[in-house]
Amino acid sequence: MDGLDEYPNSRGFPSPREQALEVVKDLIHLLLHLHLCITSRPEMDIRVTYFVSLHDKIGQIEDVVDYVKAMFYPDAIIRGWPEEDKRSIIDTLAESAHGM
């Protein structure tokens, strides 16, 4: 499941996010051998007992850097910038992404 944090958490009672979380909880309790991979920002209402945060893992950070480079370097204007400036921007964007 991707983007569970994108379910609205403010409209209605229960909110669409609360409804989605209830379905996930029901699945976990009904199907004990079910394995789920749920992606989300690390918001408090979504955290469950068993979770692994990838936000600070080196592989995740490297993937963000690779993605930024792939979007950044092909630009004709940016290609003419000094390497130091390009590196600084890439580092800042990767750090600010917090693994996202």
Secondary structure, 3 states (H helix, E strand, C coil): CCCHHHCCCCCCCCCHHHHHHHHHHHHHHHCCCCCCCCCCCCCCCCCCCCCCCCCCCHHHHHHHHHHHHHHHCCCHHHHCCCHHHHHHHHHHHHHHHCCC
